[in-house]
Amino acid sequence: MLNQDITFSENLDELLARFSSENDCSLIIYCIAGKLQIEIDGQQRLIVPHDMLLCTPELIVGNYLRSPDLKCKAIAIRKHALDDVLYVCMREDNNWWEKSKYLVHNPIIHLNERQQELGQLFNRLFQLYMEDNRSELSENIRRIFAQAAIYELLNWLEGSVVQTQDTERKQGRQEVLFRDFALLLQETKGRQREVRWFANQLAVTPKYLSVVCRAHSGNTALVLINEVTTQEIKRLLRQTDMSSKEICGKMDFPSLSFFCKYVKQHLGMTANEYRIVSRSNLVLSK
């Protein structure tokens, strides 16, 4: 570890453990050889040579498998170490938000030959200047190289984002709206349960959002929200030993009594009753 904010390492286990335990840590993994299969936000991703994986703190990284010949380099960066640099880049790129959204759903970038060369160059320069603390100018030099690396990354994403935007325009506004609503549902996992909140995030009225949801799924937005919330509560009751109070807090319910009433209404039984029934069924099915 070179300092507390930035870590360069070839020890994948160490940095993945750090990423999972620290809420303000971003992770970059570059595959040199071999293969890595990793679960990101519940979806299996395959990383092959010359793939670069970018994990922001919002992503949930689960189990992973690697081939015996896997060789990679990884960088873990604390959020505050990037904030100032990111702010400068955001001000100068009008398409920043679209690129950020694209990365959330497409965290793996396959590097071409030129990008591979640049990536190796930036990696080497970062390591050299991270070790250089001879003068006050060293910090400014590191900041400039960090900005250059981020600008280069934004440049790599330009073509992919434009292609995605063209596809979305062809799909039609309602289809894109429903897809974005579904992604929000997946991201919030039942912690948000008001149609108005989702409508505000998507810049539409609650009524219009429900009309679009019914047209594309046969159900209103509220029904879909309750389905996701109910499934997440069921999962926590089946797979964890969290108490009703702990689940209530995790799911951002206003009070324990409200949570218990919600569970009774949507599951047809209390949380404890559902846990007993579901686990007994699980044992019988084995």
C-alpha positions as CSV (number, residue, x, y, z in Angstrom):
1,M,0.0,0.0,0.0
2,L,1.5,3.4,-1.1
3,N,-0.8,5.5,1.1
4,Q,-4.2,5.3,2.7
5,D,-6.1,6.7,-0.3
6,I,-4.7,4.8,-3.3
7,T,-3.6,1.2,-3.4
8,F,-1.8,-0.5,-6.3
9,S,-1.7,-4.3,-6.0
10,E,-1.7,-7.6,-7.9
11,N,-3.4,-9.2,-4.9
12,L,-7.0,-9.3,-6.1
13,D,-8.4,-10.9,-2.9
14,E,-7.0,-8.1,-0.8
15,L,-8.5,-5.3,-2.9
16,L,-11.8,-7.0,-3.4
17,A,-12.1,-7.4,0.3
18,R,-11.3,-3.8,0.8
19,F,-13.9,-2.7,-1.8
20,S,-16.6,-4.8,-0.1
21,S,-15.8,-3.5,3.4
22,E,-15.4,0.2,2.6
23,N,-18.3,2.2,1.4
24,D,-16.2,5.0,-0.2
25,C,-13.8,2.9,-2.2
26,S,-13.7,2.7,-6.0
27,L,-11.9,-0.3,-7.7
28,I,-10.3,-0.7,-11.1
29,I,-9.2,-4.1,-12.3
30,Y,-7.2,-4.7,-15.4
31,C,-6.9,-8.3,-16.7
32,I,-3.6,-9.2,-18.3
33,A,-4.0,-12.9,-18.7
34,G,-6.5,-15.6,-17.8
35,K,-10.2,-15.1,-17.0
36,L,-12.2,-13.7,-14.1
37,Q,-15.9,-14.4,-13.5
38,I,-17.4,-12.0,-11.0
39,E,-20.9,-11.2,-9.7
40,I,-21.8,-7.5,-9.9
41,D,-25.2,-6.3,-8.7
42,G,-26.5,-9.9,-9.0
43,Q,-25.3,-10.3,-12.6
44,Q,-22.5,-12.6,-13.7
45,R,-19.7,-10.8,-15.6
46,L,-16.8,-12.4,-17.5
47,I,-13.5,-10.5,-17.7
48,V,-10.9,-11.6,-20.2
49,P,-7.4,-10.3,-21.2
50,H,-7.4,-6.5,-21.9
51,D,-10.7,-6.0,-20.1
52,M,-10.9,-3.2,-17.5
53,L,-13.5,-3.4,-14.8
54,L,-14.5,-0.2,-13.0
55,C,-16.4,-0.6,-9.8
56,T,-17.9,2.5,-8.1
57,P,-19.0,2.3,-4.4
58,E,-22.6,2.0,-5.6
59,L,-22.0,-1.4,-7.1
60,I,-22.3,-4.6,-5.1
61,V,-19.6,-7.2,-5.9
62,G,-20.3,-10.8,-4.9
63,N,-18.6,-14.1,-5.5
64,Y,-15.9,-14.6,-8.1
65,L,-14.1,-17.4,-9.8
66,R,-10.8,-17.1,-11.6
67,S,-8.7,-19.3,-13.9
68,P,-5.4,-20.7,-12.5
69,D,-3.5,-18.4,-15.0
70,L,-5.2,-15.2,-14.0
71,K,-2.9,-12.2,-13.9
72,C,-4.3,-8.8,-13.2
73,K,-3.5,-5.4,-11.8
74,A,-5.9,-3.5,-9.5
75,I,-6.2,-0.1,-8.0
76,A,-8.4,0.9,-5.0
77,I,-9.1,4.6,-4.6
78,R,-11.0,6.3,-1.8
79,K,-13.8,8.6,-3.0
80,H,-12.5,11.8,-1.5
81,A,-9.2,11.2,-3.3
82,L,-11.1,11.5,-6.6
83,D,-13.6,14.2,-5.8
84,D,-11.6,17.3,-6.8
85,V,-10.3,15.7,-10.0
86,L,-13.8,14.4,-11.0
87,Y,-15.3,17.9,-10.3
88,V,-12.9,19.4,-12.9
89,C,-13.7,16.8,-15.5
90,M,-17.4,17.0,-14.9
91,R,-17.4,20.7,-15.6
92,E,-15.7,20.3,-18.9
93,D,-17.6,17.3,-20.3
94,N,-21.2,18.1,-21.3
95,N,-21.9,14.4,-21.7
96,W,-20.6,13.4,-18.2
97,W,-23.9,12.3,-16.8
98,E,-24.6,9.9,-19.7
99,K,-21.1,8.4,-19.5
100,S,-21.4,7.9,-15.7
101,K,-24.8,6.2,-16.2
102,Y,-23.4,4.1,-19.0
103,L,-20.5,2.9,-16.7
104,V,-22.9,1.8,-14.0
105,H,-24.6,-0.6,-16.4
106,N,-21.5,-1.4,-18.4
107,P,-18.6,-1.6,-15.9
108,I,-16.3,-3.5,-18.3
109,I,-14.4,-1.8,-21.0
110,H,-12.4,-3.8,-23.6
111,L,-9.2,-1.9,-24.4
112,N,-7.8,-1.8,-28.0
113,E,-4.1,-1.7,-28.6
114,R,-3.7,2.0,-28.2
115,Q,-5.7,2.0,-25.0
116,Q,-3.7,-0.8,-23.7
117,E,-0.5,1.2,-24.2
118,L,-1.9,4.2,-22.6
119,G,-3.2,2.2,-19.7
120,Q,0.2,0.7,-19.0
121,L,1.8,4.1,-19.3
122,F,-0.6,5.7,-16.8
123,N,-0.2,2.8,-14.4
124,R,3.6,3.2,-14.4
125,L,3.5,6.9,-14.1
126,F,1.0,6.7,-11.2
127,Q,3.2,4.3,-9.3
128,L,6.3,6.4,-9.9
129,Y,4.7,9.7,-8.8
130,M,2.9,8.1,-5.8
131,E,6.4,7.2,-4.5
132,D,7.7,10.7,-5.1
133,N,7.2,13.0,-2.2
134,R,10.3,15.2,-2.7
135,S,8.5,18.5,-3.1
136,E,5.1,20.2,-2.8
137,L,4.8,20.0,-6.6
138,S,4.6,16.2,-6.4
139,E,0.9,16.4,-5.3
140,N,0.1,18.7,-8.2
141,I,1.8,16.4,-10.7
142,R,-0.2,13.4,-9.4
143,R,-3.4,15.5,-9.7
144,I,-2.6,16.4,-13.3
145,F,-1.9,12.8,-14.3
146,A,-5.2,11.7,-12.6
147,Q,-7.1,14.3,-14.6
148,A,-5.4,13.1,-17.8
149,A,-6.4,9.5,-17.1
150,I,-10.0,10.4,-16.4
151,Y,-10.2,12.5,-19.6
152,E,-8.8,9.6,-21.6
153,L,-11.4,7.3,-20.1
154,L,-14.2,9.7,-20.9
155,N,-12.8,9.9,-24.5
156,W,-13.0,6.1,-24.7
157,L,-16.6,6.1,-23.7
158,E,-17.7,8.7,-26.2
159,G,-18.5,6.3,-29.0
160,S,-20.3,3.8,-26.8
161,V,-22.5,6.4,-25.2
162,V,-23.5,8.0,-28.6
163,Q,-24.4,4.5,-29.9
164,T,-26.5,3.8,-26.8
165,Q,-28.3,7.2,-27.1
166,D,-29.1,6.4,-30.8
167,T,-30.5,3.1,-29.8
168,E,-32.7,4.7,-27.1
169,R,-34.1,7.2,-29.5
170,K,-35.1,4.4,-31.8
171,Q,-36.7,2.4,-29.0
172,G,-39.2,5.2,-28.1
173,R,-39.6,7.4,-25.1
174,Q,-42.1,5.2,-23.2
175,E,-40.0,2.0,-23.6
176,V,-36.9,3.8,-22.3
177,L,-38.9,5.3,-19.4
178,F,-40.1,1.9,-18.4
179,R,-36.6,0.4,-18.6
180,D,-35.2,3.2,-16.5
181,F,-38.0,2.7,-14.0
182,A,-37.2,-1.0,-13.8
183,L,-33.5,-0.2,-13.3
184,L,-34.4,2.2,-10.4
185,L,-36.6,-0.6,-8.9
186,Q,-33.6,-2.9,-9.0
187,E,-31.2,-0.4,-7.5
188,T,-33.5,0.7,-4.6
189,K,-34.6,-2.9,-3.8
190,G,-37.7,-1.9,-2.0
191,R,-36.3,1.0,0.0
192,Q,-38.4,3.5,-2.0
193,R,-42.1,2.7,-2.1
194,E,-43.8,5.9,-3.3
195,V,-44.7,6.3,-7.0
196,R,-44.1,10.0,-6.6
197,W,-40.4,9.4,-5.7
198,F,-39.8,7.3,-8.8
199,A,-41.7,9.8,-11.0
200,N,-39.5,12.7,-9.7
201,Q,-36.3,10.8,-10.4
202,L,-37.5,10.2,-14.0
203,A,-38.9,13.7,-14.5
204,V,-42.5,12.6,-15.2
205,T,-45.8,12.7,-13.4
206,P,-46.9,9.8,-11.2
207,K,-50.0,9.3,-13.4
208,Y,-47.9,9.2,-16.6
209,L,-45.5,6.7,-15.0
210,S,-48.3,4.4,-14.0
211,V,-49.8,4.6,-17.5
212,V,-46.5,3.6,-19.1
213,C,-46.0,0.8,-16.5
214,R,-49.5,-0.6,-17.2
215,A,-48.9,-0.5,-21.0
216,H,-45.6,-2.4,-20.8
217,S,-46.3,-4.8,-17.9
218,G,-50.0,-4.9,-17.3
219,N,-49.5,-3.6,-13.8
220,T,-49.4,-0.1,-12.3
221,A,-46.2,1.4,-10.9
222,L,-47.4,0.9,-7.3
223,V,-48.1,-2.8,-7.9
224,L,-44.6,-3.3,-9.4
225,I,-43.0,-1.4,-6.5
226,N,-44.8,-3.6,-3.9
227,E,-43.8,-6.7,-5.8
228,V,-40.1,-5.8,-5.6
229,T,-40.4,-4.7,-1.9
230,T,-42.2,-7.9,-1.0
231,Q,-39.6,-10.1,-2.8
232,E,-36.8,-8.4,-1.0
233,I,-38.5,-8.8,2.4
234,K,-39.0,-12.5,1.6
235,R,-35.4,-12.9,0.7
236,L,-34.1,-11.3,3.9
237,L,-36.5,-13.5,6.0
238,R,-35.4,-16.7,4.2
239,Q,-31.7,-16.1,3.8
240,T,-30.7,-14.1,6.9
241,D,-31.3,-14.1,10.6
242,M,-32.0,-10.4,10.7
243,S,-34.8,-9.4,13.1
244,S,-37.9,-7.6,12.0
245,K,-36.5,-4.5,13.5
246,E,-33.2,-4.9,11.5
247,I,-35.1,-5.5,8.3
248,C,-37.3,-2.5,9.0
249,G,-34.2,-0.3,9.3
250,K,-32.5,-1.8,6.2
251,M,-35.6,-1.3,4.1
252,D,-36.1,2.3,5.4
253,F,-39.6,1.8,6.8
254,P,-40.7,4.7,9.0
255,S,-41.5,2.5,12.0
256,L,-41.5,-1.2,13.1
257,S,-45.3,-1.1,13.4
258,F,-45.7,0.1,9.8
259,F,-43.3,-2.6,8.7
260,C,-45.3,-5.3,10.5
261,K,-48.5,-4.0,9.0
262,Y,-47.0,-4.0,5.5
263,V,-45.7,-7.5,5.8
264,K,-49.1,-8.8,7.1
265,Q,-50.9,-7.1,4.2
266,H,-48.6,-8.3,1.4
267,L,-47.5,-11.7,2.8
268,G,-50.7,-12.7,4.5
269,M,-48.8,-13.5,7.7
270,T,-46.4,-12.1,10.1
271,A,-42.6,-11.9,9.4
272,N,-41.9,-14.6,11.9
273,E,-44.6,-16.9,10.6
274,Y,-43.3,-16.5,7.0
275,R,-39.7,-17.3,8.2
276,I,-40.9,-20.5,9.9
277,V,-43.0,-21.6,7.0
278,S,-40.5,-20.8,4.3
279,R,-37.6,-22.5,6.1
280,S,-39.7,-25.6,6.9
281,N,-40.6,-25.8,3.2
282,L,-37.0,-25.5,2.3
283,V,-36.0,-28.4,4.6
284,L,-38.8,-30.6,3.2
285,S,-37.7,-29.9,-0.4
286,K,-34.2,-31.0,0.2
